[in-house]
Amino acid sequence: MPTPTRFRLWRQRPLAALTFLLLPLALFASGCGTDTGAADDGRIQAVATTSIVADMVRQIGGEHVRVQALMGPNVDPHVYRPSEGDVTRMATADVVFTNGLHLEGKMGEALEQLGSRGTVVRAIAEAIPDSLRRESVTYQGSYDPHVWMNPLLWIYAAEETARALADLDPEHAADYQANAAAAVDSLRALDADLRQRLSAIPESRRVLVTAHDAFEYFGRAYDFRVRGLQGLSTATEAGTADVQDLARFVTEQGLPTMFVETSVSERTIRAVQEAVRARGGTVELGEPLYSDALGGPASGADTHAGMLRHNVDAMVDGLGDS
């Protein structure tokens, strides 16, 4: 017997079906004043998709903004699907901040529907000029979304966050602008600090091999060659040919260290390590890097600056002269 249309739709487009069912409920809850856990204290109620975006919104919003992050520490945004609670939180917020540039790939349809129904959605990374973005080789017409890896590019996100909050709350626009100016100064100081720390790695060892292609902006900023086992999105699995190709590269380069990432399974990068050994080489796995998400409260990487400093220290340990 033929499968009913409604069930075919659910199987073929599960996120679209989920959004179709949950979004009206979320909007109904908003209209009826249902308690979603947000305090009615006069502050802007903001939802941020990732922990990295939430960190920026907290810096710029200060005391005037209450921020909820949908994704917690070490969560991979490429494959994250919004829950019923997420949809409700976004629909009842004053503003939803996203990274954009297709980072939140599985959330795209939900975000589009929320925007079309009146929710303010601001993609802060999309403030970066096209000329400074890295075009995707895998996805034609798209850009690499991992722009926070270069602190000087993340300045554009700080300024866009301030504009978005000022649009919603003109009364405190001067505070948002002042906080953005302070964030810009901090990002410039962070860039200088990272350059100084990275000077311990000789040019011949500035080759960064990671689980997925999240570090190209970092590489461009700090003169590293970068190779990721998976592409820009972790939604696509690496195959045997990818593992063997990377193992060949690591062996030929004589690299001492590769890196796993906290938000990506280490299974495939360990397969590369085994393939290097099968070729008669040896390569260590360094301290895990933070790529698409911040760390937990005790990690020292629970802020954008903290995650980048952690990463650079791990690189110096793994690639510097010993």
C-alpha positions, 0 to 999 in steps of 0.5 A: 500500500502506498505510504501516505504523503504526510509520512513520506514528508516526515521521513524525507524532510524531518527538520521541516516536519519538526519545524512545521509542527513546533513553530505554531506551538511556540508562537502560540506560547509567545502570544499567550504569555506562557512562561518559558523560563525567561525573567521579565526584568526589563532586559532584552531577552536574547537567544544565541545559537552557539556558545561562541556567539553567546559569548559575544552577545554577553560582552556587548549586551552587558547588564542590559541583555539576558542571553541564553545559548542553545548549544552548550560546551563542545557541541557541534553546530554543523549537525545540531537540530533544534529541540521543541524547547529551542524553537520555543525559546527562539520564538519567544525571544526579543532577538535571536543571534546566529553565526550565519554563513550556514554554520547552523546548517540543520537549523536553517529552515527553522530560523528562516520560518522564525524570521518570516513570522516576525522574530528578529534574527541577526547573523553576526558573522555575515557582517564580514565583507565578502572580500575577507571571507574564504569561499567554500571549495565544497559548497559552491556559492558558500563561505567558510563560517569559522571566522572567529578563528581570526580575532581581527575578523571577529571585530566585525561581529562585535560591531554588528552585535552592537548595531543589532542591540541598539536597533532594539534598545536605542535608549542604551545604544551608547552603552552597546557602542562603548562595549563594542569599542572595548571588545574591539580593543580586546580582540586587537590585543588578543591578536598581538598576544597570539602572534607573540605566543606562536613565534615559538613555532618555527616556520617549517613546523607551521602545518596544522592537521585537524579533524575538520576544516575549521582553521583556515582563517587562523592559518591565513592570519598566522601563516600556517598551512592547514589540512582538515580531514573532513570538510567545512561541515562535519555533516559529511563523513571522511572516507577511506581515501580521505584518511589515506591521503591525509596519512600520506601528507603527514608522513611526507611532511614528517609532522610530529603532531595532529590535533583532535577537536572537542566538538568532533569525534576523534575516531577518524583522526585516530584512523589517520594516526594508524594509517601513518604508523602503517606507512612506517611513520609516527605522529602524536595527537596533541591537546584537543583544540576548541573549534566550533564551541567553547569549553565548559566553565572549568576548562579555561576555554569558556570564552572566545579569547580563552579558547584561542589562547588554549589552542595556541598553547596546544599548538606550541606544545605540539609543534614547537621545538622540543 
